[in-house]
Amino acid sequence: MREVIASVLENVRLTRDVYSLTFACDEKIKARPGQFAMIGVSGFPLRRPLAICKSEGERFTVCYRLKGEGTRRLAFDYKIGEKLSVLLPLGNGFFVGEEEKKVAVVGGGAGVFPLISAIREYAQSKEIYAYMGFASADAVCMEYEMRRAKSLSVATDDGSMGFHGTAVQALLSEIGEVKPDVILSCGPLPMLRALKEAVAGKNIPTYVSLEERMGCGIGACLVCVCDKTDGKHARVCKDGPVFEISEISL
């Protein structure tokens, strides 16, 4: 982890409330799939934790959804050439073993963003089966990146595009045929709970990236502590954000 001063190369709107922000810095950035960055926004004491979607040499890209004043400032105040302080790469990220050839990637909403990096990393060496869920067709974004996968199923809650249902339901409709060796996932808690129930007893290693509020991003402030199934606690930023699904209480 290190602090870099990054210049905005592109800050574009993808959907009604989702933006893609690409930076350039003076050194090469190597981030594993699922790692994140803490981005400083002028006027706010706490940095914003955002998943790294792409890491290419001195350039890296994050995506974010408008939620509060901090992300609105990021969307509307930072134009090409503006500079920000960024801490990265943070967290443990995803790791797929050499023996795991078929990888199912299951994302929901903003949870698709950290999974983009996993698709990009493993698409050439693994069979990637992507199941990405959105509220409706007009919320779908970064489909061009998802299509790097061997197979892509876009699911929408209202049935306006692709599979009518959730990403977990889309996975279950094909899991017997695909037979994934490992599952990587990120999304809202109800989705992760449904996934945990869906894979119970199937003996498929399943790793989830948790979406939590963070203060420091380095494990010092304890804002992002989560409960583990063994009765202990973990810091999402430092010990995660990726955990084996059976390790954590959802």
Rosetta silent file (secondary structure, phi, psi, omega in degrees, C-alpha in Angstrom):
SEQUENCE: MREVIASVLENVRLTRDVYSLTFACDEKIKARPGQFAMIGVSGFPLRRPLAICKSEGERFTVCYRLKGEGTRRLAFDYKIGEKLSVLLPLGNGFFVGEEEKKVAVVGGGAGVFPLISAIREYAQSKEIYAYMGFASADAVCMEYEMRRAKSLSVATDDGSMGFHGTAVQALLSEIGEVKPDVILSCGPLPMLRALKEAVAGKNIPTYVSLEERMGCGIGACLVCVCDKTDGKHARVCKDGPVFEISEISL
SCORE:     score description
SCORE:     0.000 S_00000001
   1 L     0.000  136.396  175.368    0.000    0.000    0.000 S_00000001
   2 E  -151.237  162.685  176.653    1.234    3.477   -0.808 S_00000001
   3 E   -95.174  131.893  175.527   -0.046    6.985   -1.327 S_00000001
   4 E  -126.723  152.790  171.491    0.056    8.374   -4.848 S_00000001
   5 E   -98.593  112.955 -172.092   -0.974   11.693   -6.310 S_00000001
   6 E  -110.579  141.463  178.608   -3.186   10.748   -9.220 S_00000001
   7 E  -101.532  138.775  179.326   -4.450   12.892  -12.097 S_00000001
   8 E   -72.628  123.466  174.158   -7.936   12.450  -13.508 S_00000001
   9 E   -96.865  -33.212 -175.838   -7.850   11.169  -17.101 S_00000001
  10 E  -159.592  137.380  177.282  -11.558   10.481  -17.433 S_00000001
  11 E  -142.176   90.714 -168.752  -14.623   10.830  -15.226 S_00000001
  12 E  -118.831  149.317  178.312  -17.650    9.658  -17.189 S_00000001
  13 E   -84.310  128.175  179.512  -21.246    8.819  -16.403 S_00000001
  14 L   -98.700  -40.403  176.309  -22.206    5.212  -17.198 S_00000001
  15 L  -137.643 -169.612 -178.524  -25.808    5.166  -15.966 S_00000001
  16 L   -54.370  -37.976 -175.028  -28.108    7.553  -14.133 S_00000001
  17 L  -133.217   17.107 -179.516  -26.063    7.293  -10.931 S_00000001
  18 E  -120.379  135.485 -178.704  -22.885    5.350  -11.791 S_00000001
  19 E  -126.304  152.700  173.887  -19.567    6.863  -12.904 S_00000001
  20 E  -115.322  127.258 -174.773  -16.243    5.501  -14.129 S_00000001
  21 E  -123.488  117.775 -179.338  -13.140    7.388  -12.991 S_00000001
  22 E  -110.503  133.367 -178.630   -9.727    6.736  -14.553 S_00000001
  23 E  -115.590  159.561  167.186   -6.497    8.067  -13.052 S_00000001
  24 E  -128.045  143.341  175.964   -2.873    8.313  -14.094 S_00000001
  25 L  -136.713 -179.599 -172.553    0.075    8.472  -11.694 S_00000001
  26 L   -88.753    4.122 -179.845    3.865    8.524  -11.928 S_00000001
  27 L  -140.853  157.988  179.962    4.428    4.871  -11.051 S_00000001
  28 L   -72.565  138.456  178.678    3.074    1.504  -12.114 S_00000001
  29 L  -111.319  124.687  176.364    0.194    0.191  -10.068 S_00000001
  30 L  -117.887  108.418 -179.184   -0.252   -3.548   -9.664 S_00000001
  31 L  -117.179  138.041  174.409   -3.516   -4.475   -7.989 S_00000001
  32 L   -78.500  155.402  175.995   -4.956   -7.946   -7.530 S_00000001
  33 L   -54.882  132.909  177.880   -8.608   -8.545   -8.429 S_00000001
  34 L    91.833   -7.610  175.041  -10.840   -7.356   -5.605 S_00000001
  35 L   -76.996  164.977 -174.557   -8.410   -4.878   -4.062 S_00000001
  36 E  -136.188  173.070  178.707   -9.554   -1.295   -3.516 S_00000001
  37 E  -124.388  149.861  172.626   -8.373    2.294   -3.213 S_00000001
  38 E  -107.675  115.203 -171.396   -9.059    4.994   -0.627 S_00000001
  39 E  -106.909  125.607  178.988   -9.582    8.247   -2.502 S_00000001
  40 L   -80.662  129.627  177.888   -9.233   11.640   -0.868 S_00000001
  41 L  -115.119  126.929 -177.030  -11.933   14.181   -1.723 S_00000001
  42 L   -54.277  131.238  177.734  -11.247   17.832   -0.950 S_00000001
  43 L    92.697   -4.861 -179.843  -13.218   19.077    2.052 S_00000001
  44 L  -118.953  129.852 -177.187  -13.882   15.619    3.517 S_00000001
  45 L   -70.566  -27.673 -177.554  -11.764   14.218    6.366 S_00000001
  46 L  -104.743  140.529  177.392  -12.363   10.585    5.399 S_00000001
  47 L   -76.311  161.305  178.492  -11.348    9.005    2.113 S_00000001
  48 E   -98.887  124.199  177.745  -13.809    7.131   -0.107 S_00000001
  49 E   -82.354  122.069 -179.006  -13.213    3.347   -0.504 S_00000001
  50 E  -134.828  135.584 -179.635  -13.697    2.324   -4.145 S_00000001
  51 E   -67.201  142.784  176.141  -12.997   -0.995   -5.850 S_00000001
  52 E   -86.664  116.517 -179.699  -10.297   -1.042   -8.514 S_00000001
  53 E   -85.762  -37.398 -178.711  -11.870   -2.238  -11.779 S_00000001
  54 E  -139.127  144.333  174.894   -8.772   -1.957  -13.960 S_00000001
  55 E  -138.868  107.054 -174.053   -5.064   -1.625  -13.263 S_00000001
  56 E  -131.965   95.113 -179.632   -2.929   -1.025  -16.355 S_00000001
  57 L    63.572 -122.205  179.940    0.586    0.266  -15.793 S_00000001
  58 L   -86.541    2.090 -178.652    0.383    3.816  -14.469 S_00000001
  59 E  -111.418  144.792  172.992   -3.376    3.935  -15.016 S_00000001
  60 E  -146.987  153.673 -175.572   -6.178    2.577  -12.875 S_00000001
  61 E  -126.785  136.018  171.534   -9.961    2.841  -12.971 S_00000001
  62 E  -122.119  155.839  173.022  -12.579    2.820  -10.237 S_00000001
  63 E  -121.585  150.244 -178.562  -16.353    2.932  -10.550 S_00000001
  64 E  -150.698  155.273  178.053  -18.713    4.476   -8.027 S_00000001
  65 E  -107.910  139.238  176.892  -22.372    5.137   -7.402 S_00000001
  66 L   -64.954  121.792 -179.734  -23.678    8.513   -6.293 S_00000001
  67 L  -127.867  -49.649 -176.219  -24.656    8.140   -2.653 S_00000001
  68 L  -138.517 -165.431 -176.233  -23.775   11.215   -0.647 S_00000001
  69 H   -64.219  -34.245 -179.161  -22.018   14.543   -0.831 S_00000001
  70 H   -63.617  -48.511  179.900  -18.574   12.935   -1.147 S_00000001
  71 H   -71.803  -29.203  175.050  -19.363   10.937   -4.274 S_00000001
  72 H   -67.042  -39.741  176.089  -21.303   13.870   -5.721 S_00000001
  73 H   -62.643  -41.134  178.786  -18.244   16.047   -5.247 S_00000001
  74 H   -62.136  -39.444 -176.872  -16.173   13.353   -6.936 S_00000001
  75 H   -73.304  -41.075 -168.491  -18.586   13.217   -9.880 S_00000001
  76 H  -104.506  -19.172 -175.861  -19.108   16.908  -10.506 S_00000001
  77 H  -100.912  -18.695 -174.216  -16.012   18.712   -9.203 S_00000001
  78 L  -104.735  105.212 -178.452  -13.157   16.583  -10.530 S_00000001
  79 L  -102.107  177.793  179.832  -12.463   17.147  -14.200 S_00000001
  80 L   -55.322  130.237  179.303   -9.621   16.009  -16.458 S_00000001
  81 L    96.629  -19.783  177.407   -6.273   17.063  -14.989 S_00000001
  82 L   -64.598  148.928 -177.280   -7.472   17.459  -11.397 S_00000001
  83 E  -114.530  142.685  177.473   -5.272   15.725   -8.824 S_00000001
  84 E  -135.305  155.759  173.651   -6.259   13.610   -5.834 S_00000001
  85 E   -89.900  129.679 -176.757   -4.449   11.719   -3.091 S_00000001
  86 E  -132.234  132.794  171.129   -5.062    7.984   -3.324 S_00000001
  87 E   -99.518  127.263 -179.568   -4.022    5.088   -1.068 S_00000001
  88 E  -169.688  164.303  -13.740   -3.726    1.793   -2.944 S_00000001
  89 E   -82.045  148.140 -175.964   -3.813   -1.109   -3.408 S_00000001
  90 E  -121.285  155.704  178.029   -5.627   -2.130   -0.222 S_00000001
  91 L    83.997  172.517 -175.320   -7.196   -5.367    1.007 S_00000001
  92 L   -88.408  -31.342  178.811   -6.473   -8.993    0.196 S_00000001
  93 L    75.225  179.326  178.341   -8.435   -9.380   -3.052 S_00000001
  94 L   -89.195  151.056  172.985   -9.495  -12.556   -4.853 S_00000001
  95 L  -142.422  128.437  178.555   -7.194  -15.431   -5.677 S_00000001
  96 L  -109.183  126.155 -177.638   -8.001  -18.363   -7.957 S_00000001
  97 L   -70.722  158.525 -178.812   -5.878  -21.475   -7.568 S_00000001
  98 L   -58.527  -36.331 -176.371   -4.074  -23.148  -10.448 S_00000001
  99 L   -79.305  -10.738 -177.987   -6.304  -26.217  -10.159 S_00000001
 100 L   -91.232  102.188 -172.546   -9.517  -24.169  -10.307 S_00000001
 101 L   -92.733  -35.190 -179.084  -10.339  -24.027  -14.012 S_00000001
 102 E  -106.396  121.379 -174.934  -14.021  -23.011  -14.014 S_00000001
 103 E  -120.005  120.518  173.229  -14.815  -19.774  -12.198 S_00000001
 104 E   -94.940  129.508 -178.744  -18.340  -18.486  -11.558 S_00000001
 105 E  -115.544  120.549 -172.756  -18.494  -14.745  -10.921 S_00000001
 106 E  -124.146  113.506 -176.752  -21.684  -13.511   -9.237 S_00000001
 107 E  -128.332  153.248  177.589  -22.303   -9.789   -8.797 S_00000001
 108 E  -137.862  127.848  177.847  -25.175   -7.531   -7.843 S_00000001
 109 H    59.911 -131.906  178.583  -25.501   -3.770   -8.335 S_00000001
 110 H   -65.971  -13.075  177.887  -22.304   -1.924   -7.412 S_00000001
 111 H   -67.836  -11.088  177.163  -20.895   -5.316   -6.452 S_00000001
 112 H   -72.447  -23.007 -171.814  -20.087   -5.962  -10.106 S_00000001
 113 H   -62.091  -51.112  178.547  -17.249   -3.404   -9.988 S_00000001
 114 H   -66.541  -20.468 -179.425  -14.610   -5.428   -8.072 S_00000001
 115 H   -79.000  -20.518  175.404  -15.557   -8.466  -10.159 S_00000001
 116 H   -58.789  -42.074 -179.407  -14.626   -6.686  -13.397 S_00000001
 117 H   -65.292  -33.821  178.352  -10.985   -6.918  -12.324 S_00000001
 118 H   -68.424  -42.209  177.698  -11.386  -10.661  -11.688 S_00000001
 119 H   -61.390  -45.475 -179.246  -12.864  -11.217  -15.156 S_00000001
 120 H   -63.345  -38.036 -176.363  -10.039   -9.216  -16.738 S_00000001
 121 H   -71.115  -40.433 -169.068   -7.381  -11.096  -14.764 S_00000001
 122 H  -108.272   -2.903 -174.737   -8.566  -14.645  -15.372 S_00000001
 123 L   -61.020  -29.565 -177.611  -10.430  -14.562  -18.698 S_00000001
 124 L   -83.518  -23.957 -174.503   -7.394  -15.762  -20.656 S_00000001
 125 L  -112.403  -12.157 -177.717   -6.440  -18.643  -18.358 S_00000001
 126 L  -129.553  164.397  169.760   -9.776  -19.792  -16.899 S_00000001
 127 E   -90.608  110.628 -177.401  -13.332  -20.473  -18.021 S_00000001
 128 E  -100.255  127.796  175.696  -15.272  -17.560  -16.578 S_00000001
 129 E  -117.163  109.406 -172.738  -19.061  -17.802  -16.176 S_00000001
 130 E  -102.069  133.534  177.441  -20.414  -14.398  -15.173 S_00000001
 131 E  -127.790  105.348 -172.807  -23.808  -13.786  -13.555 S_00000001
 132 E  -118.759  124.101 -174.469  -24.413  -10.089  -13.065 S_00000001
 133 E  -108.606  139.876  179.204  -27.575   -8.700  -11.509 S_00000001
 134 E  -138.652  163.921  179.651  -29.140   -5.245  -11.840 S_00000001
 135 L   -67.357  -41.181 -176.364  -32.467   -3.666  -10.946 S_00000001
 136 L  -158.788  174.536 -177.220  -33.405   -3.019  -14.583 S_00000001
 137 H   -60.119  -37.105 -177.144  -31.977   -2.666  -18.089 S_00000001
 138 H   -75.147   -5.032  175.809  -31.163    1.017  -17.635 S_00000001
 139 H   -96.764   -8.192 -177.930  -28.967    0.161  -14.628 S_00000001
 140 L   -69.795  132.828  178.784  -26.746   -2.266  -16.576 S_00000001
 141 L  -145.512  158.595  178.548  -23.206   -0.971  -17.035 S_00000001
 142 L    59.142   30.620  179.203  -19.773   -2.202  -18.108 S_00000001
 143 H   -62.161  -33.084 -179.893  -21.330   -5.026  -20.104 S_00000001
 144 H   -62.933  -31.546  176.198  -18.461   -4.742  -22.598 S_00000001
 145 H   -75.424  -39.183 -179.272  -16.028   -5.703  -19.819 S_00000001
 146 H   -64.753  -27.367 -176.584  -18.200   -8.577  -18.619 S_00000001
 147 L   -74.321    0.849  169.482  -18.237  -10.044  -22.117 S_00000001
 148 L   -68.640  -20.868 -179.730  -14.599  -11.040  -21.682 S_00000001
 149 L   -67.901  157.121  175.905  -16.079  -14.020  -19.817 S_00000001
 150 L   -62.392  -37.028  179.890  -16.690  -17.315  -21.608 S_00000001
 151 E  -142.801  137.488  178.899  -20.377  -16.926  -20.755 S_00000001
 152 E  -127.351  127.876  172.294  -22.345  -13.921  -19.485 S_00000001
 153 E  -120.044  111.757  175.125  -25.817  -13.935  -17.966 S_00000001
 154 E   -90.755  125.572  179.776  -27.227  -10.493  -17.183 S_00000001
 155 E  -112.448  138.867  176.284  -30.105  -10.712  -14.699 S_00000001
 156 E  -127.554  141.626 -177.898  -32.608   -7.953  -13.993 S_00000001
 157 L   -61.544  -35.066 -176.353  -35.114   -7.803  -11.161 S_00000001
 158 L   -97.488    1.345  178.299  -37.895   -6.583  -13.459 S_00000001
 159 L    75.902   12.716 -177.613  -37.071   -8.809  -16.420 S_00000001
 160 L   -75.874  -11.711  175.878  -36.369   -5.861  -18.726 S_00000001
 161 L  -154.723  135.876  173.517  -33.100   -7.452  -19.870 S_00000001
 162 L    63.675 -140.249 -177.788  -31.704  -10.967  -19.852 S_00000001
 163 E   -70.404  131.200  179.228  -32.603  -13.377  -17.055 S_00000001
 164 E   -86.454  101.345 -178.151  -35.689  -12.372  -15.069 S_00000001
 165 L   149.434 -158.889 -177.111  -34.523  -12.630  -11.468 S_00000001
 166 L   -96.492  167.685  177.428  -31.376  -12.248   -9.408 S_00000001
 167 H   -62.946  -36.334  178.979  -27.781  -13.093  -10.212 S_00000001
 168 H   -66.295  -41.838  177.072  -27.906  -15.938   -7.670 S_00000001
 169 H   -63.623  -37.873  177.241  -30.997  -17.391   -9.334 S_00000001
 170 H   -63.601  -42.702  176.339  -29.249  -17.130  -12.701 S_00000001
 171 H   -58.883  -47.902 -176.781  -26.264  -19.020  -11.279 S_00000001
 172 H   -63.187  -28.900  179.556  -28.514  -21.741   -9.855 S_00000001
 173 H   -68.853  -17.246 -177.034  -30.220  -22.199  -13.215 S_00000001
 174 H  -124.859   -4.975 -169.750  -26.892  -23.283  -14.711 S_00000001
 175 H   -61.681  -33.826  179.183  -24.764  -24.499  -11.809 S_00000001
 176 H   -67.996  -31.059  178.646  -25.452  -28.177  -12.497 S_00000001
 177 H   -82.780  -43.428 -176.246  -24.300  -27.797  -16.090 S_00000001
 178 H   -73.153  -42.169 -177.523  -21.362  -25.447  -15.493 S_00000001
 179 L    52.648   64.187 -178.614  -20.040  -27.177  -12.344 S_00000001
 180 L   -65.962  147.109  175.663  -17.777  -24.311  -11.231 S_00000001
 181 L   -82.002  -24.782 -178.437  -14.612  -25.101   -9.286 S_00000001
 182 E  -156.651  151.541  178.202  -14.849  -21.819   -7.375 S_00000001
 183 E  -123.188  133.079  174.549  -17.277  -18.916   -6.995 S_00000001
 184 E  -116.116  136.360 -174.934  -16.315  -15.246   -6.581 S_00000001
 185 E  -148.659  154.420  171.679  -18.999  -12.781   -5.534 S_00000001
 186 E  -156.501  138.408  179.699  -19.761   -9.251   -4.404 S_00000001
 187 L   170.904 -173.425  179.771  -23.068   -7.546   -3.845 S_00000001
 188 L   -65.691  157.727 -176.423  -25.615   -6.428   -1.236 S_00000001
 189 H   -55.839  -42.480  178.403  -26.054   -8.528    1.900 S_00000001
 190 H   -58.440  -36.155  177.836  -29.389  -10.084    0.860 S_00000001
 191 H   -67.132  -43.329 -179.706  -27.699  -11.380   -2.292 S_00000001
 192 H   -66.487  -35.986  175.945  -24.752  -12.791   -0.349 S_00000001
 193 H   -63.801  -42.847  178.278  -27.115  -14.461    2.124 S_00000001
 194 H   -63.516  -37.832  178.718  -28.992  -16.054   -0.767 S_00000001
 195 H   -66.536  -42.181  179.707  -25.692  -17.216   -2.259 S_00000001
 196 H   -59.791  -42.252  177.714  -24.573  -18.722    1.045 S_00000001
 197 H   -67.090  -38.626 -176.354  -27.802  -20.702    1.248 S_00000001
 198 H   -66.712  -34.904 -175.637  -27.559  -21.709   -2.409 S_00000001
 199 H   -94.915   -3.962 -179.400  -24.052  -23.187   -2.148 S_00000001
 200 L   -57.184  127.375  178.126  -24.540  -24.885    1.211 S_00000001
 201 L    80.783   -0.607 -178.043  -23.607  -28.539    0.882 S_00000001
 202 L   -91.180   -8.238  177.464  -22.336  -28.192   -2.690 S_00000001
 203 L    57.983   41.585  175.772  -18.646  -28.303   -1.725 S_00000001
 204 L  -114.163  116.144  176.261  -17.752  -25.344   -3.970 S_00000001
 205 L   -55.133  128.631 -175.544  -15.226  -22.873   -2.491 S_00000001
 206 E  -131.692  123.635 -176.949  -17.003  -19.521   -2.468 S_00000001
 207 E  -117.831  131.740 -177.290  -15.332  -16.188   -1.791 S_00000001
 208 E  -122.728  141.684  174.431  -17.231  -12.952   -1.221 S_00000001
 209 E   -99.455  122.723 -176.410  -16.097   -9.349   -1.120 S_00000001
 210 L   -86.133  139.974  174.830  -17.977   -7.393    1.545 S_00000001
 211 L   -99.010  109.815 -178.043  -19.271   -3.878    0.960 S_00000001
 212 L  -134.556  151.665  169.906  -18.800   -1.976    4.219 S_00000001
 213 L   -64.505  139.225 -179.586  -18.406    1.609    5.338 S_00000001
 214 L  -131.745  146.729  177.079  -14.749    2.326    6.022 S_00000001
 215 L   -99.511  -56.449 -174.024  -12.947    5.066    7.867 S_00000001
 216 L  -106.523  -31.393 -178.625   -9.227    4.544    7.341 S_00000001
 217 L    83.451   -0.953 -176.588   -8.925    1.538    4.998 S_00000001
 218 L  -125.308   10.280  174.268   -5.885    0.163    6.869 S_00000001
 219 L    89.167    9.650 -175.390   -7.448   -1.530    9.904 S_00000001
 220 L   -91.394  -33.684 -169.769   -6.854    1.171   12.516 S_00000001
 221 L   -91.246  -19.099  177.266  -10.284    2.706   13.114 S_00000001
 222 L    67.399   18.014  177.538  -12.405   -0.493   13.405 S_00000001
 223 L   -66.084  -33.910 -171.043  -15.390    1.094   11.624 S_00000001
 224 L  -101.129   25.925 -178.773  -15.719   -1.858    9.242 S_00000001
 225 E   -66.362  136.855  176.011  -15.580   -4.755   11.711 S_00000001
 226 E  -123.749  161.177 -179.857  -17.734   -7.749   10.784 S_00000001
 227 E   -88.264  140.872  176.014  -18.734  -10.875   12.723 S_00000001
 228 E  -105.079  158.950 -176.901  -17.223  -14.258   11.934 S_00000001
 229 L   -70.213  -16.919  178.314  -18.947  -17.601   12.367 S_00000001
 230 L   -88.800    8.235  178.688  -16.354  -18.686   14.956 S_00000001
 231 L    89.643   -7.011  178.191  -17.444  -15.861   17.270 S_00000001
 232 L   -90.230 -176.705 -178.949  -14.463  -13.663   16.478 S_00000001
 233 E  -126.907  158.157  178.529  -14.379  -10.426   14.502 S_00000001
 234 E  -138.029  148.578  174.479  -12.576   -9.269   11.379 S_00000001
 235 E   -90.198  119.966 -176.001  -11.716   -5.915    9.871 S_00000001
 236 H   -61.307  -39.887 -176.035  -13.159   -5.825    6.357 S_00000001
 237 H   -70.751  -39.104 -173.062  -10.516   -3.401    5.086 S_00000001
 238 H   -95.578  -45.125 -178.735   -7.465   -5.172    6.537 S_00000001
 239 H   -86.200  -18.715  179.063   -8.509   -8.833    6.887 S_00000001
 240 L  -120.442 -143.276    9.272  -10.736   -8.687    3.788 S_00000001
 241 L   -78.460   -2.326 -177.112  -12.624   -7.413    1.977 S_00000001
 242 E   -95.168  129.278  177.705  -12.624  -10.957    0.536 S_00000001
 243 E  -133.487  153.149  168.439  -13.600  -13.842    2.822 S_00000001
 244 E   -67.426  134.525 -168.947  -14.548  -17.467    2.360 S_00000001
 245 H   -60.843  -28.853 -179.303  -18.338  -17.352    2.637 S_00000001
 246 H   -75.605  -13.347 -176.611  -18.488  -19.891    5.482 S_00000001
 247 H   -78.169  -24.641 -167.400  -16.156  -17.723    7.602 S_00000001
 248 E  -118.000  150.185  176.515  -18.477  -14.784    8.038 S_00000001
 249 L   -88.632  123.617 -176.658  -21.901  -14.138    9.516 S_00000001
 250 L  -110.869    0.000    0.000  -24.215  -12.616    6.930 S_00000001
